[in-house]
Amino acid sequence: MKTAPLFLSILLQVLPVARVAILGPAALPSTSAVLRAWALRAVVMAGTLDAVSGASAGISGLVKYSGTTPVGSPTFDVAEPAGLPFRYRITVSNPGSDYGKNYFNCTPLPPGLTINTNIGAAGYITGTPSEPGVYLVTLVAGNLNYPIPATAQATITIYLANAPPVITTPPKDQSVLLGSNALFQAEVSGTPLLHYQWQFGLSDVSGATNRFLSLTNVQPGDTGSYRLIVTNEFGMATSTVARLTVREPFLVQLMLDGPKLTNGAFEFVATGPIFTNYVIWQSQDFQNWTPFSTNWVVDGLLRFKDPQAATRPFTFYRASLLP
């Protein structure tokens, strides 16, 4: 079955005082804010046999040390402030007794930290971390008596002391088919403990209290704007708004929304079918149209921007799909 090309038109009129944009169905406003929280992510140990001084040894985690005294239990999620001394040790289960042939490593280490990788070293990670961030590292524990070392994944989070939350990576727009799933996430720095709350519009989403927001079996009512609010004892951060677009499967339609003029550049959003070409057209008289750009769109969402719009007295835009 052939489908006639569909298009909507946007009229951009440049006047000395104002511009007027005319388009199809209006979208929810896309505004900005700030936020995301620190990655307290549990990483599953990937242990292996025949390591360190025993045939069944494996890495049990990182243990904090004060001098030579352990503090707390092994963990695969470490969080410490930047600029202060750091001392953790790689620990193993069933280590055996031939310690002189043990060796350890941790890679990649956060800036400012070191580990002695010599044979017979004790596996301490020490130093003064200098750059806040979330570092995914691989722990290694081996012994010369055995050919294969034990390895495990861990997360080392370095944060600024006494710092409010800061959004380092905001959530992104999502365009999904009706009945499928959507995932919003953000990255945040700041002093623990960080508390998360996702909002839909301006209302809290019940139970959405971590840095991920997973939506399943999305319906038209889920379409709208989402944001994350992060707090700790030193302040609050709010993320930029991310828009969820829910598309009907096999429904060939094209909608334009979100027009705005910023610093002389005219912008709008085109939403429609996935995995097809969107053609943006321009006209000065609403009769003779010239293709301005062709864009291959995989997710049904195209953000168009004409940085030269302010240089022309009248400009009309339309979007169409290649047949």
N, C-alpha and C positions, 0 to 999 in steps of 0.2 A: 504494500500500500504506500502510495506517495503522500508525503505531507508537505503542504505548501509552506514556503519559507515564512517564518513569523518574524515580526519585528515590532518594536516599540520605539517611539521617537522622543528625543529630549530636545527641547528648544532652549538655547542659551542666547539671551539677548543682552548685548553690552550697551549700557546706557551710561551717561556721565555720573549718575548717582547710584544706580542699582542694576542688578541682573536678575532675570526671572528664569527659573528652570521649570519646565513642564514635563512630567513623566508619568509612568504608570503607577501601580500600587506602591504606597509609601512603605518604607521599612522602619523598623524600630531604630531609634538613634544609636549610633556607634560612638560612645564616648570613651574617655580614658580615665584611668585611675592607677593604682600601683599595688603590686604584691605577689607574694609566693613565699613558701617557707622552706626552710632548711631540710635537706634530705635525710630523714631518719629511715633509711631503707634497709630492711633485713636482707642479708645476702646469704644464700645457702652455701654451706661449706662443701667444697669439691675435694674431698680427701681421697688419697690413694694408698695402696699398700706398699710394703717394703721401703719404708723411709725412716730416717733418723736411726735410732739404735734398736729398733724392733721390727719384726716382719709385719706387725699389725698396727704400727704407729700412724697417727694422723694429726693434722693441725686442729687444735681445739679453740683457737682464737687468739686475741690480743689481750694482755693483762696489764693494767696500769701499775707502775712501780713508784715508790718513794724510796730512793736509794736502792737497797737490795730487798725491800719489803713489798710484797704484792699488795695491791689495794683493789678489792672487788674480785669479780669472777671474769673468766674469759668472755670476750664479745667479738663480733664481727662488725660492729658499728661503734666507732670511736668518735667523740666530739670534744675538741679542746680549743681554747682561745688562741688567737694569734698573739705573738709577742711574749709568750710565757713558756717556761721550760716544758718540754714534752718528753716523757719516758714511758715507753710501753715495750713489752717483750712478747715475741711469738712463742706460744706454748703448744706442746704436743701431748697427745694421749699415748700411753704405753711407750715411753721414750727409751727404755732400755738403760744401759749403764756405760756404754762406750762413748762418753761425751766428747772425748778428744777428737773424734772424727766427724762430729756434727758440723753442719753449715746452715746458714739462714740467709734469706733475702726478702726484700719487699720492693716491688716495683709497679708503677713509678711512684717515687716518694714525693710528698708535697714539698715545695721549696723550703729550705731551712732544716730539713730532717735528713739524718744519715743512718746507715746500718752497717755494722762490721760484717762483711761477707767472708772473712777468712775462716779457714778450717779451725774448729775448736772454739769459735766465738759463741757467745751465749744468746744471740738473737734479740738484742736490745735495739729498739728504734729510738733515737734520741735527737736532741737539738732544740731549736726555737723556731717554730713555724712562722713564716713571714707573709704568706698570701692566703687570705680567706678563700674558701671554696670547698666543693665536695669532690673528693678524690677516690676513685675506684682503683683499688690496688690488688695485686696478687701476692699472697704470702707463700714463701717457699721454705720448707724444712727438709733437710736431707742428711745422709750419713754415707761416708765413703764405702762402707761395707755393703751398700745396697745401690743398685743402678738407677732406681727411679725415686725422685724426691716426692714428698707430699706437697700438694698445693691447695690453696683455698682463696676465695674471693673475700674482700673486706672493703668497708667504706670508712675513710678517714675524713671527717668534716672539721675544717678549721674556720672558726667564726670570730668576728670582732667582739671583744668584751664590751659589755654594757651598751650594745648597739640595738637600735630599733630595727624592725624588719625592713628589708629593701627587696623589691621585686627585680630579679636579674633577668628572668625570662618570663614574659607574661603569657597567659593562655592565648591560643590561636583560634580563629574562626573555624567552624566545622560545617561541612555540607554533606549530608548523608541521606540515603534512601529511607523512605518510610518503613518502619519495622526493623531497621538495623540498629547498630550501636554507635555511640559517640563517646569520645574521651577528651576531657579537658585536663590540662595539667600546667603547673607553673613552677619556676625555680626561684627560691628566696634565700637571702642571706640574713643573718641577724643572730642575736644571742638567744640560745635556748632558755626556757622552753617556748617553742612557737606553737600558737593555736590557730587553727584554720576554720573558716566558714565560707562555703560557697553560697552565692545568692543567684536567684533567677529573677530578673528584674530588680526589684529592691527587697525581695522577700527571701529569707533564709531557706535553703534546701535542707529538709530534715535528714539528719544523719550524715550530711556531706561535710565532714570535719577533718579531712586530710588534704594533702596537696593535689590529689587526683579527684576528678569528678567523672564517674563512669555512668553513662545513661544507656539503658538497654531498651530494645523494642520501642524506639522513639516514634512519637505520634505528632500530628500537626500542632497539638497544644504545647509541645516541647519547644517549638520554634520561638526564638527570642534571644535575649541578651543575658550572658552569664558573667560573673566576676567572682574573685576570691578576696576575702578579707583575712589578713594575718595580723596577729597581735602577740606581743610579749610584754614583760613588765616595763619595758622602756618605750613602747609606742605601738603604732599601728600602720599598716600599709594596705592599700587597696589596688588591686590589679586593674589593668585596662579591661574594657568590656570585650568579650568574645561572643560573636553571634553564631547561633545554631540555625542552619537552614535545613528543613526537612523536605525532601523532594518526593513527589509521587513517581513510582516506577513506571517507565514507558510512557509517561505523559510528556509530550513534546510542547513545552511552553517556554517562553523567555520573558523575564520580568526585569525592569530597570528600577533601581531605587538608590537611596542614599546620596543624592546630588549635593555637592558643596563646592564653593569657590574659596581657595586658600592661596594667598600670595599670587594671585593672577592665574592659578592653575585650576581648571575645572575637573572634578572627579565624580564618578558614579560607579555603581556596582551592577553587574549583569548576572543574573542567576538563571539556570535552566538545565538542560540535559548534560550528562557527563560524557566524557570521551568524544568530543566533537569540536569543530572549529566555530568560534564566535568572530563575526566580522563587525567592526565598528566603522560606520560611515559618517561623513561630514557633508554639509551643504551650506551654502550662503543664501540660498533663495527658497529652500524647502522643495525644490523641484529637481535640480541636478545634483545627484549624490555621487561622492567619490569615496572609495574604500580608503580608510585611514590606517587601519591595522587589522591583521588576522591573528587570532590567538588560539592555540590548541588548549582546551580546557578539560582537565581530567576529573575535577571534583565538582563541577557545576557552578563555580564561583569565579567571576572575573572582575578584578578591580581596574577600572580604566582611568587614565589621567592624561589630560592635554595641557602641558605646561605653557603653551603659547596661546591659550584661549583669550587672554586679555588683550592680545594684539589685534584682534579682529572685532569689528563692530557688531556683527551678527554671526552666530554659528549654530547650526542645527546638528543634532547627533541622532543616530539610530543604531540599533544592534540587530543583526540577523544571524541565522544559522546557515552554514553551507548545506545544500541539499545532499 
